[in-house]
Amino acid sequence: MLFLVGALLVLGVILGAVAHVPVPVSVAAGLAIALWLALFAARERLSGHRAGRPDHRQGGL
């Protein structure tokens, strides 16, 4: 519950900051974040990591 309150507080601060900057700056920041997340997802998919799952190819349990 405390994590949820903290996350909402951070979200409110970020949205408050976005409300005071010009629209093109907000769009550019949003695109930069989207690109960063897409690159991260692609890297994770290509690396073959499976979070929380044992790797059966290496004899894991």
Buried (B, 14 or more C-beta within 10 A) or exposed (E): EEEEEEEEEEEEEEEEEEEEEEEEEBEEBEEEEEEEEEEEEEEEEEEEEEEEEEEEEEEEE
